[in-house]
Amino acid sequence: MKQTRNDIRNVAIIAHVDHGKTTLVDELLKQSGVFRANQEVAERVMDSGDIERERGITILSKNTAVTYKGTKINIVDTPGHADFGGEVERVLKMVDGVILVVDAFEGVMPQTRFVLKKALELHHPVIVCINKIDRPEARPEEIIDEVLELFIDLDANEKQLDCPFVFASAKEGTATLDLENENDNMIPLFETILNYIPAPVGDPDAGTQVLISTIDYNEYVGRIGVGKVDNGSVSVGQDVVIVNHHDPDKQLRVKISKLYEFDALNKVEVKQARFGSIVAISGIADIHIGDTLCDPERPKPIPFQKISEPTIAMQFIVNDSPLAGQEGKYVTSRHLRDRLLRELNTDVSLRVEETDSTERFKVSGRGELHLSVLIENMRREGYEFAVSKAEVLYRTDENGKKLEPMELVYVDIPEEFSGTVIEKLSSRKGELLNMKPISSGYSRLEFSIPARGLIGYRGEFLTDTRGNGVMNSVFNGYGPYKGEIQYRKQGSLIAFEAGEAITYGLYNAQERGTLFISPGEKVYAGMIVGQSGRGEDIELNVCKTKHLTNTRSSSADEALHLTPPKILSLEQALEFIDTDELLEITPKSLRIRKKILDPTQRKRAAMKKQA
């Protein structure tokens, strides 16, 4: 017999990137009395990873819980980036409703559409929270219309269309149901959650059913499965069987050794959890996302959507450059393999495949950001390796035609730059679908473009718009192959001998293009030291010293004026490299190099390719 559990609400916070989800969760935690009055609390306390903190983005979904008026509210903070969409799709199965956060100035963005579509497909009720109403250029009334248009666009039903709107400033810690009335706390949002998000429903007398929606990983306890108890109850010491909707043959008998519930930022050990609770289970080595833990007498898997497939791939290769092994702690193929396979414990959107060489692995993900976060994490942990240029993963249809992943791109830019952006994206096979003004002097352009057309474009976009443009993209299925795209119009400046870069050599080299290195840096033959000002690669000697004569001394070098080099970030370097180049990654350095270091062999390979 189905029952409702009124002492619990399970809600996910979904939004486009940077619309304020994590800050909103911070305030809900603070105002529910989770922290002591004198306790120091970091901003965006839910973003626990170093990269999450530095970049201000959420990468992994996080669980927390607050108590308001005796009701436990389990909150899941989800990522906003399209690359981490796999996380959002899964956690929505754990909750009974969502809070859609929309920026009061930016309004509906690509990821808003993506996450809302997923929530509506699961028939979740939606609370719309229009955030950042304290921004000087906020336009909340217009945003209400934009959001309702999006609901209609996504075929929302009558009940979903009749959703409550809450206006908030997560930064100030305030929320109100009426723009005319100011408020100094989050109570209106808490009340809306209690009144509008349905309490979980389940059968307490049925057999145990727990669907695992997220996997956490801890070095001490191994894999931790996080999911909702859909029916029955689960207790420590209980024998259960693991089954999976997509794998009918899977039947694994295990015992539950440790069970946790969430309380604020902590996992609290419990002996038993009833239906409706969100729990974490440790001690089961072979637990995966999409698994259902069931009563052995009545094993019935809960249906679960398949995780979206990766669209982009890179080769991760053991570093074999002349400077290999000098800066990294983990440099062998075994180290690289073990680390990549360990990443699969928590990242379900990632694929790692062995290749015909033990020195290289094909790693596929949801986008450049997805893979660059993995690279940055590995680099910080002391790994040294090389990666190739990102390439998209093609498919073929039933007629054998080549298909490629497509993206919907939304660009918000000052009107004066729209001509340049349209020209650049068109040359990368982009098709302009829509163009409309959004505020004084700003336009929003909407493009459909192959995913590979965006590879290496973001840096160029920031330069073209002088840092004033905002570009967002979301995966839009597979479409017919659009033909060749030229990624880079300029060639590379290549060092042709090993040594140390000298001011005199760099001074002569800088006339040929933009340098990436400074005097004193180690270089080797085949390493790329800059970007050529012309279309072809140029080899030059940056280790060249001036010949001394009786009348000229080496101190004359000091008078040479060098333009400061362009120091590339990891993302910029990944964007810059061409198909015949690699990015060498160590804990201390990023070096770009040709795949074939020897100039004679490189020319032979190029001639073979042309033939």
N, C-alpha and C positions, 0 to 999 in steps of 0.2 A: 504493500500500500504506500503510495507516494505521500511524502510529507514535506512541509516547508520549514526551513530552519531560519527563524527570524533574527537570531543573534549574530548573523554573519552577512556581509556583502562582499562580493568579489568583483573588482573593477580594474580595468586596464586604462592607462593614460596613453593616448595615441596622438600623433601630430607630425607635421613636417619638421625637418631638422631646425633647431634653434628657435622654436616658437615658445619655449619655456616650460616644457614638461617636467624636467628634473627640478627646476627651481620651485615649481608648484608643489611637487612632492615634499621638498624641504619644508615648505610652510605648513603643509598638512601635518607633518611630523612634529614641527615645533609647537603648533597651536593645539595639538592633541595632548600636550604635556608629556611627551616622550623623553625630552631632555630635562636635566636639572636646571633650575633657574640660573645658576652660575656656570653652567657647562659651556665650554667653547665648542662651537659647531662649525665645521668647514662649510663653505658654500658648495652647493651641488653635492651634498653628502652621499648621494646614491651612486655618483660616478666614482667608482673605487679604483679603476685602473689609471696608471700614470698618463697614458695617451689620452684617455677620456678626459682627465683633468686639464691637460695641456691644450687640447684642441677644443674643449668645451662641447664634446659630442658624446652621446651614449652609444656604446657598441654592443654590449650584452644587456638583455633585459634583466631587471632586478626585482626581487620581491621584498615587500615590506608590509607591515600591518600597523594600523592605529586603532584605538578604541574611542568611540564617540557615543555618549549616552548609553553605555552598556552594550553597544553593538561593535563587533570586531569588523573593521574594514580592511580586507586584504587588497593591497594596491600593487599593481605591476607596472613599473616604469619601462617603456619600450624604446628602442632606437628610432630615430627619425630618418636616417639615411637610407636611400633605396638599396644600397649594397647590403644592408643588414635586415632587409625585408623578411628574410627567412625566420628571423627571431619573432617578428610581429605576428606572422601567420600562425605560429605555434601557440604563443601565449594567449591568443584570443580564445582558444579552446578551454582555457582554465577559468575564464571569467563569465559573468552573467550580464555584463554591460560595460560600456566604455565612456570615458570622458574625452571628447575630441577638442584638443587645444588649438586655437587659431590665433595668429598674431593680428592685433587690431589695426596694423598698418599694411602688412604684406598680404593678408587675406588668404584665400584658398590657393595652395601651391601644389605641385605635382604629387608630393608624398601625402598631402592631406587627402587627395583623391584616392591614392593607393590604399592607405590604411582604413579609410572610411568604407571603401568598397568591400574590403575583407570583413569588416565588422557587420555591414548590412547583409552580406551573404550568409552570415551565421545567425541572422535575425536578432542581433543584440540591440537593446535600447541604447540611445546615444544622448549624453548630456553635452551640449556645446558650451565650451568655456572660451570666451573671447578674452585673450590675455593681452597684457601690455597696454591697457587703456590709458595709462599715464604717459604714453609716448606723445611728444608734441604733435606729430602728424597722424595720430590715431584717427580712424574713421569707422567706429564700431557699427553705426547704422547701416553703412554700405556693406560691411562684412556680413551682417545678418542676411541680407539679400543674396550675397555671393554663396553663403553656406546653404541656404534653402534651394538655390538654383542647382547646386551640386547634388543635394539629396534627390531632387526630381530627376536630374541627369542620370543618377545611379539607380533609378527605379525603387526608391524607398517606399515602404507601404504607409498607409494613413497614420498608423500609430507612431512609426519612426519619424514621420514628418512633424508630428505634434510634439517636438522635443523641447525641453526647457533650455533657455539661454542664461548663462551666468557670465557676468562681466567681472574680470579680475585684473589685479596687478600682483602677480606672484612675487615680484621684487619687493613691493611694499607690504605684502601679506594681507591684502584686502580682496573681498569679493562682494558683489551686490547683484540683486536680481533686476534692479531698476537703475538706469544711468542717472536718473534725477536725484536718487538718494545715495549719498556717500556712506561708506561703512568702514570700520577700522579692523575687521577680522575676517576669517574664512568661514564663519558659521553658515552663511547662505549656501556655500558649496557643500559643506558637510550635510546640511539638511536636505539638499537636493539629492545627494547620493542615497540617503536613507529612504526618501520618498519615491525616487524614480527608478533606482537600480533594483531589480527583483532579488528577493532572497533566494538562495539555492534550493532546488527541489531534488529529492532523491528518495529511495526506498531503504529505510533503515534495516529492514528484515531481509533484504535481498543479499545475494553473495557479494563479496568484496569486488569493487571495480575501481582501480586508480589508473587514470591515463597519464603517462609521463609526457610532459610538454617541453621541459627544459632539462638540460644536463649541466650540472655544476661539476667542477673537478677540484679536488684537494689532494695535495701530495701525501697527506697522512692517511686519509680514509679512501682515496681513490674516487670513483665516480659516484655522484650524488644525483638521484633522480628527483625532479620536482614536478608535482602534478596535483590535480584535484581528485578528492575522493568522490566519485560520482554516485555510488550506491554502497549500502552497507557500512561497515567500519573496518579499520585496519589497526592491528596492534602488534607490539613488539613480541617476537617469538612465534608469530603466526606463519604457517606454511602457505605459500601462494604459488601460483603458476604464472609465468610470463607468456603472453600471447600477443600477436600483432596482426592488425587488420590487413596489412599488405603482404604478410608472410604467413599463410595459413599453416605451414609446416612447423612454425616455431612453437614449441611447448617446453618450457624450462622450469623445473621445480626448484624454488629457492625459499629461504627463511628470512623474515624481516628481522635484522639485528638491531638497527637504530632508526628511530622515527623522530622527526622534528616538526614543529610548527613555527611560523614566523611571528616575531614580536618586535616591533620597531625595526632596528637594523640587525637584530640577532636571530639566530636559530635556537629555539628552546626545545630541549628533549622532552618528549611526551611518551606515555605508555600506550595511548590509544587515540585515534582521531576518527570522528564521525563523518558521514556524508556532508558535502559542502565545504569541508576544510581543505585548505591548500597545504600540502605537506612536502617534506623533503625526506628521502629514504636513502640511507647509506649502507654499505656492506654488500651490495650486489654488483659484482664485477661486470657482468654481461648485460647491463641495462642500457637501453637506447631510447631515443625520442620516438614516440609513436607506439611504444610498448604499453600494454594494459596488464596490470597486476590483478589477478582474479582468484577467486575461491577455487581450489583444485576440483571441487565437485561440479562447479558450474562455470567453466572457462568460456567467457564471451568477450571478444575484443571490442573496443569502442572504435568506430570509424574515425579516420584521421587523414587529413589531406596530405598528399605527398609534398615533400619540401621542393621548392622551386629549384630547377636545375641551374648550374653555373652557366655564365655566358662568356667568360673571358679566361684565358689561361696564360701561364708563364712557365718557363723552364727555370727550376732552381738547380744550380750547378755547383759542384765542388770548385772552389777557387784555385785556378792553376796559373795565375799571373806570376811574373818574376818577383813580386812583393808578397806572394801568398804566405800565410802562416806566421806573419810577423806581429800581427795585432790581435788576432782572435784567439779565443780559448778553445772553441769547438770548431775544428776545421775538416774533419774526415767525412767521407760519405756515410759512414755509420752514424755519426753524430747528427748529420743533416736528416737522414732517413728517420731516426728515432724521434727527432723533434717535430718533424712534419706529421708523423703518425700520431704523436701525442696531441697535436692541435685538433685532430679529428675527434678527440674525446668530447670537446665542447662545441666545436663549430660544425654544425650539420650542413651548412651550405658549401663547405669546402670539399674538394676532391683531390686526392693525391694518388698519382699513378706512377708505377715503375716504367722506365723506358728501356730501350735495348742497351743502354750503358748504365753501369752501376753508379756512375758519377753524376747522373742528372735525373731529375724527377719532374714530371709534369704536374703543376699545381693549378687547379681551376677554382674560380670564385665568382662572386656576383658582380664584381666591378673593380676598377683600379684602386679605389679606397679600401675595399675589403682586403685585397692582397697587400697593399702598402702598410696597413696596420699590422699584419702578420710579419712582414719584413722588418718593420721598426721594432716590434717586440723581440724578435730573434736577435736583432743587432744589439739591443740593450742587454740581452742575456749572455752576450759574449760569442755569438756565432759569426763565422766568416764564410761567405759564399758569393756566388755571382747569379744574377738573374737576366733573362732575355727580355726583349720588348714584349709587352702584353699583346696577345692576339685573340681575336674573337673565335668562338666555337661555332662552326657552321653545321647546318643540318641539311638533309635532302627530303623533299616531299615524295608522295607516292609515284609521281611521274619522273623522279630522278632529278628534279630541278634543285639547284643550290639555294638554300635559304640562310639568312643571317639575322642576328638579333637586332631589333630596332629600338630606338629610345624616343620618348616624347621629351622635348627640351623646352623649358620656359625660361626666357631671358628678360630680366627687368633692367632697362638701361636708359640713360639720358638720351633724348631723341637725336641729338647731334651724332651719336655713335651708331645709330641703327643701320645706316648704309654699309658701314665697314663690316658689322657683324653679319648682316644678311649675305654680303659678298663672300665672306670667309666660310660661313656654314654651307652656302650653296656649293662652293668649290669642294666641300667635303661630302657632297651628295645629300645635303640637307634640303628639306622641302618646307617652305614657309606656309603654315596652315592658317595662322591668325595673327593680327596685329591690332592692338588697341591701346589708347592712352590710359594710364592708371592714376596718375596725379600730375601736378603741374610740371611739365618738362620731362616726364618719364613715360616710356612705352613698355608694354609687355608683348614680346614676340613668342609665338609658339611654333616649334619646328618638329617634323618627323625626320629622324636622321639615323643612319646605321650606327650601331654602338662603336664600330671601329673609327667612324668619322670624328668621334669625340676624343679618341686617344691622342694625347699630346696637344689638345687645343686649349685647355683651361688657362695655362700660363699666358698664352698668346691673347686670350680673351681679356685677361686682367690688364695686359699692356694696352690693348686696343681701346679699352674703355677707361683707361687711367685709374683703374681700381674702383670705379663707380658702378660697375655692372654686377648683377647677381645672376648666376646661371644654375638651374636645377634640372635634373633629368630623372626619368623613371622608365623602367623597362616596359616595352609595349609589344611583346610577342615577337614572332619571327616573320620576316617578309622576304620577297625575292631579292637575290643578290644584286647590288647596285653598280657593280663594276669597280675598276681600280681607283684607289685614292692615293694621291701623293701626300705623304705625311709631312715631309720637311723640305723646304725649298733651299735651305742652306746646307753646305757640307760641314765637315769637321776639320779642325786643326789637329794634326796627329804628330806626336813626338817621334822622331826616327832614331833616337839613340837613348840608352839608359844613362841615368846620372841624377844630378841635382839641378833644378831650374835656377838659372842665373839671371840677374837683372838685365844684363846686356842682351842675352838671348831672347828674353821676354819682350824687351823694348823693340827689337826688330820684328818679333812675331805679332805684336799687338796691331801693327798696321794691316795685318791680314784678316782681322776679325775681332771677336770678343773672347778674352781669356777667362779660363775657369780656375787658374792656379796662381800662386804667389811665388816670389823668389824663395829658394830654400826647400821647396817641396820635391820629394823623390818622384822621378818619372821613369818610364821604360818605353822601349820601342813598341809602337802600336797603341800607346795610351793616348786618349783624346784630351788635349789641353785647352780646347776652346772651340768656338763656333766660327766657321769660315764666313767671310762676308760674301762669298760667291756660292754658286750652286754645286761646286765639286769639292772633294776632300783635298786638303793641302798638307803635305808633310814638311815639317820644319824642325830646326834644332834649337831647343830652348835651353840647352846646356852649354851653348857656345860662349866662350869667353873672348874678350878683346885681346889681340896680340899687343904686347907691351913693347914700346920703343924707348930710346934714351930720353926722349922729351915728353913722353906721355906716360902717366902712371895709372895704376888701377883705380886710384881714388877718384878719377874722373867719372867713373861709373855712378858715383853718388849724385851727379848732376842730371842723370837720365831720369825723365819723369814717366812713371808707369801709371796708366789708368787703373783704378782699383778693379780687381777681378770680379766676375759675376760668380758668387758662391751659390751653387745649386742645392736646394733642399732635396730630400728623398723624392718627393712627388715631382719636382721639376726635372730631376735626373731621369726618373722613370718615363716622363713625358718626352724628354729630349732624345733618348737613345733610338737609333734606327734599327731596322731588322738585321743588319750585319754587325751589330754592336752589343756589348754586354755592360751591365752595371756591376762593378765589383763592390761588395758591401762588407765592411769590417766594423767593429765597435767604434773605431776612431775615424775612419775615412770612407768617403764615397768616391770611387774612381770610375770613369767611363773609359772603355777600351774597345778596340775592334775584336771581333771573335777570332780572326786570324791575325796574329801579331806580326808575322813576317811580311814585309811589303811585297816581295816577289810572289810569294804564295797567294797573297791577297789579290794581286793583279791577275794571276792565273785564274783564280776562282771567279773573279768578275767577268773575265773574258768567256769562261765556260758558260756562265749564267746568260750572257748576251747571245751566245751561239745557240 
